[in-house]
Amino acid sequence: MTLLETANKPQCGVTWYLRWWRIAAVVTLGLLVAGCQAGVNQELVATATVYPLRSPVAGRVQGTPDARGDQVSDALATGEAGRRAGEPAAATAFSQAIARDPSLVAAFLGRGMATMAQAQGELATYQRALDDFNRALSLDAASVQARLGRARVYLDRFQFRGDSADLERARTDLDVVIAAGSSEEANLLLARFHIAAGQLEDAIRLIEAPVVRRIDESAVSDEERAITRASLYLASRQTSEAIDAGSTAIEVSPEAVDGYRLLAEAHLQNNDPEQALEVVDELLARHPDDGPGLFLRAAALARLGRASDAETAIAVARDRLAASPVYLARITQISATLSPNATPS
């Protein structure tokens, strides 16, 4: 008999017995494992436990807390509260939310606003704010808030740097928003554009128009309206109205930085530097590093004839506003008015 025939010959005896024993053992072991697993699963389903069955949506389906979601919500809430209060740390809170969810449009919008508020002329800081709004648009191309945010950055940068190209950039974004549907936020920003451009009649028309829908119902609209009116009245030298509007902005929101700035400017325009100094000192008590506030304090002190104090204040303001050509020019004007014979306080 050949080797091939031997290999193909049916096997019997001890060899077949061993093979069948192994197969039976494997089958029995499989049944035991399946039974144990079924028992474990049945126990997990039937028993309340802090170790639920794992699944990608376990937290939502089975009612367990979503810790990650809570952390994101907390970070957003902290950031928004800080942003409204003008706190520099607000951007950090929004960054924490972004780290946990890089697709969160609201976090990029919030961080962009918080970053812009700290720029005060610094180009790199404005660019970071624009990057956040651009990121929000990349995540949601239809985001009206992102375009409004960019318009705010351009208007703020114009206020500090005076580049007319920023006015045109703001107008472009506002035109896109308004073409998609009028809103109060867009109209108020467009009024600010007209004020900055010296087109006061157009600004009046927008401010006096009936209130239209708001995109964000949670926004502090009364503060926004009062600040826009104060800006218009100040530009048109309606001093009493500017004082009333600035006071209203502060009453509505005690953290309204622009409200304090405009009110102090209005008092200076009204030849009341003492009242202006009182307002600006209240602003600086809340926000010691506010550049326009530091400038207005120097202006008030100079108008009061307190030359020595004014010179000290000017040095501080110049350092804070070193990136703002607009404010540096105004500081130079104040310095030129100081009398060397004025009596220090």
CORVEN-V767962 format. One record per residue. N is the residue number from 0. PSI is psi as a letter, one per 20 degrees, with the letter a starting at -180 (NA if undefined). OMEGA is omega in whole degrees, -180 to 180 (NA if undefined). Layout:
BEGIN
<<N	PSI	OMEGA> <N	PSI	OMEGA>>
END
This chain:
BEGIN
<<0	p	-178> <1	r	178> <2	h	-179> <3	g	179> <4	h	179> <5	g	-179> <6	h	-176> <7	i	-178> <8	p	179> <9	p	-179> <10	q	-179> <11	a	175> <12	b	-175> <13	h	-177> <14	g	180> <15	h	179> <16	g	-179> <17	g	-180> <18	g	-179> <19	h	178> <20	g	180> <21	g	180> <22	g	-180> <23	h	-179> <24	g	180> <25	g	180> <26	g	-180> <27	g	179> <28	g	179> <29	g	179> <30	g	179> <31	g	180> <32	g	180> <33	g	180> <34	g	179> <35	g	-179> <36	g	178> <37	h	179> <38	g	179> <39	g	-180> <40	g	-180> <41	h	-180> <42	g	180> <43	h	180> <44	h	-173> <45	i	-172> <46	p	174> <47	p	-175> <48	q	176> <49	j	177> <50	m	-176> <51	r	175> <52	p	-175> <53	p	172> <54	q	-177> <55	h	-178> <56	k	-175> <57	g	-177> <58	h	-177> <59	g	-175> <60	g	-174> <61	j	174> <62	j	178> <63	q	-178> <64	p	176> <65	n	-174> <66	g	-179> <67	g	178> <68	h	179> <69	h	180> <70	g	178> <71	g	180> <72	g	179> <73	g	-180> <74	g	178> <75	g	-180> <76	g	178> <77	g	180> <78	g	-179> <79	g	177> <80	g	179> <81	h	179> <82	g	-180> <83	h	180> <84	i	179> <85	k	-178> <86	p	180> <87	h	-177> <88	i	-180> <89	g	-180> <90	h	179> <91	g	179> <92	g	178> <93	h	178> <94	h	177> <95	h	177> <96	g	180> <97	h	179> <98	h	-180> <99	h	179> <100	n	-176> <101	i	180> <102	j	-174> <103	o	-177> <104	g	-177> <105	h	-180> <106	h	177> <107	h	177> <108	g	-180> <109	g	-179> <110	h	177> <111	g	179> <112	g	-179> <113	h	180> <114	g	180> <115	g	-177> <116	h	-179> <117	i	-173> <118	g	179> <119	l	175> <120	i	-176> <121	o	-175> <122	g	-178> <123	h	-180> <124	g	175> <125	h	-179> <126	h	177> <127	h	178> <128	g	178> <129	h	178> <130	h	179> <131	g	179> <132	h	177> <133	h	177> <134	g	178> <135	h	179> <136	h	178> <137	h	178> <138	h	180> <139	n	-175> <140	h	-179> <141	j	-176> <142	o	177> <143	h	-179> <144	h	179> <145	g	178> <146	h	175> <147	h	178> <148	g	178> <149	g	178> <150	h	178> <151	g	179> <152	g	-179> <153	g	179> <154	g	179> <155	g	180> <156	h	176> <157	g	-180> <158	h	-177> <159	h	-173> <160	h	174> <161	j	179> <162	o	-177> <163	h	177> <164	h	179> <165	h	176> <166	g	180> <167	h	177> <168	g	178> <169	g	-179> <170	h	179> <171	g	180> <172	h	-180> <173	h	178> <174	h	179> <175	g	-179> <176	g	-176> <177	h	177> <178	h	180> <179	i	-179> <180	p	-177> <181	q	178> <182	q	-179> <183	g	-180> <184	g	-179> <185	g	-180> <186	g	179> <187	h	177> <188	h	177> <189	h	175> <190	g	177> <191	h	176> <192	g	-179> <193	h	178> <194	g	-180> <195	h	-179> <196	i	-180> <197	j	-179> <198	m	-169> <199	h	179> <200	g	177> <201	h	178> <202	g	179> <203	g	-180> <204	g	-179> <205	g	-177> <206	h	-178> <207	i	-179> <208	q	177> <209	q	-180> <210	p	177> <211	a	-176> <212	q	174> <213	q	178> <214	g	-179> <215	o	-177> <216	i	-179> <217	i	-178> <218	q	-179> <219	n	-172> <220	h	-179> <221	g	178> <222	g	-179> <223	g	180> <224	g	-177> <225	g	-180> <226	g	179> <227	g	178> <228	g	179> <229	g	178> <230	g	180> <231	g	-178> <232	h	179> <233	g	-180> <234	h	-179> <235	j	178> <236	k	171> <237	m	-166> <238	g	-178> <239	g	179> <240	h	178> <241	g	178> <242	g	179> <243	g	-178> <244	g	178> <245	g	178> <246	h	179> <247	g	-180> <248	g	-180> <249	h	178> <250	g	-180> <251	g	-178> <252	o	-179> <253	i	179> <254	j	-178> <255	n	-176> <256	g	-180> <257	h	178> <258	g	178> <259	g	-179> <260	g	-177> <261	h	180> <262	g	178> <263	g	177> <264	g	-179> <265	h	178> <266	h	176> <267	g	178> <268	h	180> <269	j	180> <270	l	178> <271	m	-177> <272	h	179> <273	g	178> <274	h	177> <275	g	180> <276	h	179> <277	g	-180> <278	g	-175> <279	h	176> <280	h	176> <281	h	177> <282	g	-177> <283	h	174> <284	h	179> <285	h	-176> <286	n	-174> <287	h	-174> <288	j	-177> <289	o	-176> <290	g	178> <291	h	177> <292	g	178> <293	h	177> <294	g	-178> <295	h	176> <296	g	178> <297	g	-180> <298	g	-180> <299	g	180> <300	h	179> <301	g	-180> <302	h	178> <303	i	180> <304	j	-180> <305	m	-170> <306	g	-178> <307	g	179> <308	h	-180> <309	g	180> <310	g	177> <311	g	-180> <312	h	179> <313	g	180> <314	g	179> <315	g	-179> <316	g	-180> <317	h	179> <318	g	-179> <319	h	-175> <320	k	-177> <321	h	-179> <322	j	-177> <323	o	178> <324	h	-179> <325	g	-178> <326	h	177> <327	h	177> <328	h	179> <329	h	178> <330	g	178> <331	h	178> <332	g	179> <333	g	-179> <334	h	-178> <335	h	-178> <336	i	-177> <337	p	178> <338	p	-180> <339	i	-179> <340	j	-179> <341	q	-178> <342	o	178> <343	q	-179> <344	NA	NA>>
END
